[in-house]
């Protein structure tokens, strides 16, 4: 089912991936801040998708649809793992950029 929340999250994930690709291609002083911004937006969007997956898994489990609940739980957990990686990468890149620029 398509909801406004899912559309916004999907759009945020796609645009943040585009921002990450642009940050990899772009060479210059703004490269690392662009990468950090893209990774942060991606991580927060994946957290939202993971929370939606957790809620959907709970609702499917309450209805007795065990297979669907398992699918939602696995997909939501994958989103949360991706969010942890993206946010961790953003923190590391931000710290490295700050130490290299003397901030």
Biotite code that builds the C-alpha atoms (Angstrom):
import biotite.structure as struc

atoms = struc.array([
    struc.Atom([0.000, 0.000, 0.000], chain_id="A", res_id=1, res_name="UNK", atom_name="CA", element="C"),
    struc.Atom([1.357, 3.382, -0.990], chain_id="A", res_id=2, res_name="UNK", atom_name="CA", element="C"),
    struc.Atom([1.230, 5.996, 1.756], chain_id="A", res_id=3, res_name="UNK", atom_name="CA", element="C"),
    struc.Atom([2.680, 9.520, 1.837], chain_id="A", res_id=4, res_name="UNK", atom_name="CA", element="C"),
    struc.Atom([5.198, 8.453, 4.492], chain_id="A", res_id=5, res_name="UNK", atom_name="CA", element="C"),
    struc.Atom([6.517, 5.619, 2.351], chain_id="A", res_id=6, res_name="UNK", atom_name="CA", element="C"),
    struc.Atom([6.740, 7.877, -0.690], chain_id="A", res_id=7, res_name="UNK", atom_name="CA", element="C"),
    struc.Atom([8.695, 10.507, 1.253], chain_id="A", res_id=8, res_name="UNK", atom_name="CA", element="C"),
    struc.Atom([11.066, 7.884, 2.699], chain_id="A", res_id=9, res_name="UNK", atom_name="CA", element="C"),
    struc.Atom([11.638, 6.267, -0.697], chain_id="A", res_id=10, res_name="UNK", atom_name="CA", element="C"),
    struc.Atom([12.304, 9.676, -2.236], chain_id="A", res_id=11, res_name="UNK", atom_name="CA", element="C"),
    struc.Atom([14.716, 10.593, 0.576], chain_id="A", res_id=12, res_name="UNK", atom_name="CA", element="C"),
    struc.Atom([16.610, 7.319, 0.153], chain_id="A", res_id=13, res_name="UNK", atom_name="CA", element="C"),
    struc.Atom([16.913, 7.730, -3.619], chain_id="A", res_id=14, res_name="UNK", atom_name="CA", element="C"),
    struc.Atom([17.972, 11.382, -3.384], chain_id="A", res_id=15, res_name="UNK", atom_name="CA", element="C"),
    struc.Atom([20.508, 10.692, -0.635], chain_id="A", res_id=16, res_name="UNK", atom_name="CA", element="C"),
    struc.Atom([22.026, 7.906, -2.754], chain_id="A", res_id=17, res_name="UNK", atom_name="CA", element="C"),
    struc.Atom([22.244, 10.431, -5.589], chain_id="A", res_id=18, res_name="UNK", atom_name="CA", element="C"),
    struc.Atom([23.953, 12.878, -3.246], chain_id="A", res_id=19, res_name="UNK", atom_name="CA", element="C"),
    struc.Atom([26.455, 10.181, -2.254], chain_id="A", res_id=20, res_name="UNK", atom_name="CA", element="C"),
    struc.Atom([27.200, 9.429, -5.914], chain_id="A", res_id=21, res_name="UNK", atom_name="CA", element="C"),
    struc.Atom([27.654, 13.141, -6.571], chain_id="A", res_id=22, res_name="UNK", atom_name="CA", element="C"),
    struc.Atom([29.983, 13.377, -3.561], chain_id="A", res_id=23, res_name="UNK", atom_name="CA", element="C"),
    struc.Atom([32.126, 10.540, -4.904], chain_id="A", res_id=24, res_name="UNK", atom_name="CA", element="C"),
    struc.Atom([32.310, 12.126, -8.352], chain_id="A", res_id=25, res_name="UNK", atom_name="CA", element="C"),
    struc.Atom([32.853, 15.705, -7.166], chain_id="A", res_id=26, res_name="UNK", atom_name="CA", element="C"),
    struc.Atom([36.448, 16.601, -6.438], chain_id="A", res_id=27, res_name="UNK", atom_name="CA", element="C"),
    struc.Atom([37.075, 19.672, -4.362], chain_id="A", res_id=28, res_name="UNK", atom_name="CA", element="C"),
    struc.Atom([36.803, 21.197, -0.942], chain_id="A", res_id=29, res_name="UNK", atom_name="CA", element="C"),
    struc.Atom([33.123, 20.326, -0.576], chain_id="A", res_id=30, res_name="UNK", atom_name="CA", element="C"),
    struc.Atom([33.523, 16.608, -1.305], chain_id="A", res_id=31, res_name="UNK", atom_name="CA", element="C"),
    struc.Atom([33.607, 15.345, 2.273], chain_id="A", res_id=32, res_name="UNK", atom_name="CA", element="C"),
    struc.Atom([30.777, 17.580, 3.557], chain_id="A", res_id=33, res_name="UNK", atom_name="CA", element="C"),
    struc.Atom([28.612, 16.390, 0.649], chain_id="A", res_id=34, res_name="UNK", atom_name="CA", element="C"),
    struc.Atom([29.405, 12.763, 1.496], chain_id="A", res_id=35, res_name="UNK", atom_name="CA", element="C"),
    struc.Atom([28.649, 13.333, 5.190], chain_id="A", res_id=36, res_name="UNK", atom_name="CA", element="C"),
    struc.Atom([25.335, 15.013, 4.342], chain_id="A", res_id=37, res_name="UNK", atom_name="CA", element="C"),
    struc.Atom([24.328, 12.222, 1.984], chain_id="A", res_id=38, res_name="UNK", atom_name="CA", element="C"),
    struc.Atom([25.245, 9.503, 4.474], chain_id="A", res_id=39, res_name="UNK", atom_name="CA", element="C"),
    struc.Atom([23.364, 11.265, 7.274], chain_id="A", res_id=40, res_name="UNK", atom_name="CA", element="C"),
    struc.Atom([20.209, 11.670, 5.206], chain_id="A", res_id=41, res_name="UNK", atom_name="CA", element="C"),
    struc.Atom([20.463, 8.056, 4.054], chain_id="A", res_id=42, res_name="UNK", atom_name="CA", element="C"),
    struc.Atom([20.918, 6.816, 7.621], chain_id="A", res_id=43, res_name="UNK", atom_name="CA", element="C"),
    struc.Atom([17.968, 8.770, 8.983], chain_id="A", res_id=44, res_name="UNK", atom_name="CA", element="C"),
    struc.Atom([15.767, 7.661, 6.094], chain_id="A", res_id=45, res_name="UNK", atom_name="CA", element="C"),
    struc.Atom([16.717, 4.032, 6.694], chain_id="A", res_id=46, res_name="UNK", atom_name="CA", element="C"),
    struc.Atom([15.894, 4.410, 10.399], chain_id="A", res_id=47, res_name="UNK", atom_name="CA", element="C"),
    struc.Atom([12.430, 5.588, 9.399], chain_id="A", res_id=48, res_name="UNK", atom_name="CA", element="C"),
    struc.Atom([12.024, 2.675, 6.993], chain_id="A", res_id=49, res_name="UNK", atom_name="CA", element="C"),
    struc.Atom([13.184, 0.266, 9.693], chain_id="A", res_id=50, res_name="UNK", atom_name="CA", element="C"),
    struc.Atom([10.647, 1.631, 12.160], chain_id="A", res_id=51, res_name="UNK", atom_name="CA", element="C"),
    struc.Atom([7.902, 1.241, 9.572], chain_id="A", res_id=52, res_name="UNK", atom_name="CA", element="C"),
    struc.Atom([9.064, -2.344, 9.030], chain_id="A", res_id=53, res_name="UNK", atom_name="CA", element="C"),
    struc.Atom([8.963, -3.039, 12.759], chain_id="A", res_id=54, res_name="UNK", atom_name="CA", element="C"),
    struc.Atom([5.451, -1.651, 13.050], chain_id="A", res_id=55, res_name="UNK", atom_name="CA", element="C"),
    struc.Atom([4.311, -3.661, 10.024], chain_id="A", res_id=56, res_name="UNK", atom_name="CA", element="C"),
    struc.Atom([5.869, -6.839, 11.451], chain_id="A", res_id=57, res_name="UNK", atom_name="CA", element="C"),
    struc.Atom([4.044, -6.326, 14.735], chain_id="A", res_id=58, res_name="UNK", atom_name="CA", element="C"),
    struc.Atom([0.733, -5.685, 12.992], chain_id="A", res_id=59, res_name="UNK", atom_name="CA", element="C"),
    struc.Atom([1.135, -8.740, 10.743], chain_id="A", res_id=60, res_name="UNK", atom_name="CA", element="C"),
    struc.Atom([2.011, -10.891, 13.736], chain_id="A", res_id=61, res_name="UNK", atom_name="CA", element="C"),
    struc.Atom([-1.097, -9.727, 15.583], chain_id="A", res_id=62, res_name="UNK", atom_name="CA", element="C"),
    struc.Atom([-3.214, -10.693, 12.556], chain_id="A", res_id=63, res_name="UNK", atom_name="CA", element="C"),
    struc.Atom([-1.624, -14.149, 12.490], chain_id="A", res_id=64, res_name="UNK", atom_name="CA", element="C"),
    struc.Atom([0.281, -13.705, 9.215], chain_id="A", res_id=65, res_name="UNK", atom_name="CA", element="C"),
    struc.Atom([3.558, -15.215, 10.423], chain_id="A", res_id=66, res_name="UNK", atom_name="CA", element="C"),
    struc.Atom([5.280, -15.309, 7.037], chain_id="A", res_id=67, res_name="UNK", atom_name="CA", element="C"),
    struc.Atom([4.506, -11.683, 6.285], chain_id="A", res_id=68, res_name="UNK", atom_name="CA", element="C"),
    struc.Atom([5.605, -10.680, 9.796], chain_id="A", res_id=69, res_name="UNK", atom_name="CA", element="C"),
    struc.Atom([8.927, -12.450, 9.284], chain_id="A", res_id=70, res_name="UNK", atom_name="CA", element="C"),
    struc.Atom([9.434, -10.724, 5.936], chain_id="A", res_id=71, res_name="UNK", atom_name="CA", element="C"),
    struc.Atom([8.720, -7.277, 7.418], chain_id="A", res_id=72, res_name="UNK", atom_name="CA", element="C"),
    struc.Atom([11.010, -7.995, 10.373], chain_id="A", res_id=73, res_name="UNK", atom_name="CA", element="C"),
    struc.Atom([13.895, -9.065, 8.123], chain_id="A", res_id=74, res_name="UNK", atom_name="CA", element="C"),
    struc.Atom([13.466, -6.066, 5.816], chain_id="A", res_id=75, res_name="UNK", atom_name="CA", element="C"),
    struc.Atom([13.144, -3.674, 8.761], chain_id="A", res_id=76, res_name="UNK", atom_name="CA", element="C"),
    struc.Atom([16.222, -5.166, 10.407], chain_id="A", res_id=77, res_name="UNK", atom_name="CA", element="C"),
    struc.Atom([18.170, -4.804, 7.168], chain_id="A", res_id=78, res_name="UNK", atom_name="CA", element="C"),
    struc.Atom([17.169, -1.152, 7.001], chain_id="A", res_id=79, res_name="UNK", atom_name="CA", element="C"),
    struc.Atom([18.349, -0.637, 10.573], chain_id="A", res_id=80, res_name="UNK", atom_name="CA", element="C"),
    struc.Atom([21.690, -2.295, 9.830], chain_id="A", res_id=81, res_name="UNK", atom_name="CA", element="C"),
    struc.Atom([22.098, -0.086, 6.764], chain_id="A", res_id=82, res_name="UNK", atom_name="CA", element="C"),
    struc.Atom([21.226, 2.941, 8.880], chain_id="A", res_id=83, res_name="UNK", atom_name="CA", element="C"),
    struc.Atom([23.866, 2.028, 11.448], chain_id="A", res_id=84, res_name="UNK", atom_name="CA", element="C"),
    struc.Atom([26.481, 1.723, 8.711], chain_id="A", res_id=85, res_name="UNK", atom_name="CA", element="C"),
    struc.Atom([25.493, 4.983, 7.015], chain_id="A", res_id=86, res_name="UNK", atom_name="CA", element="C"),
    struc.Atom([25.371, 6.987, 10.245], chain_id="A", res_id=87, res_name="UNK", atom_name="CA", element="C"),
    struc.Atom([28.620, 5.432, 11.480], chain_id="A", res_id=88, res_name="UNK", atom_name="CA", element="C"),
    struc.Atom([30.302, 6.286, 8.191], chain_id="A", res_id=89, res_name="UNK", atom_name="CA", element="C"),
    struc.Atom([28.997, 9.853, 8.414], chain_id="A", res_id=90, res_name="UNK", atom_name="CA", element="C"),
    struc.Atom([30.406, 10.247, 11.925], chain_id="A", res_id=91, res_name="UNK", atom_name="CA", element="C"),
    struc.Atom([33.816, 8.880, 10.921], chain_id="A", res_id=92, res_name="UNK", atom_name="CA", element="C"),
    struc.Atom([34.005, 11.038, 7.795], chain_id="A", res_id=93, res_name="UNK", atom_name="CA", element="C"),
    struc.Atom([32.959, 14.103, 9.787], chain_id="A", res_id=94, res_name="UNK", atom_name="CA", element="C"),
    struc.Atom([35.589, 13.446, 12.435], chain_id="A", res_id=95, res_name="UNK", atom_name="CA", element="C"),
    struc.Atom([38.308, 12.915, 9.844], chain_id="A", res_id=96, res_name="UNK", atom_name="CA", element="C"),
    struc.Atom([37.304, 16.049, 7.968], chain_id="A", res_id=97, res_name="UNK", atom_name="CA", element="C"),
    struc.Atom([37.273, 18.070, 11.186], chain_id="A", res_id=98, res_name="UNK", atom_name="CA", element="C"),
    struc.Atom([40.708, 16.849, 12.269], chain_id="A", res_id=99, res_name="UNK", atom_name="CA", element="C"),
    struc.Atom([42.238, 17.386, 8.829], chain_id="A", res_id=100, res_name="UNK", atom_name="CA", element="C"),
    struc.Atom([40.927, 20.942, 8.532], chain_id="A", res_id=101, res_name="UNK", atom_name="CA", element="C"),
    struc.Atom([41.969, 21.916, 12.068], chain_id="A", res_id=102, res_name="UNK", atom_name="CA", element="C"),
    struc.Atom([38.447, 22.447, 13.405], chain_id="A", res_id=103, res_name="UNK", atom_name="CA", element="C"),
])
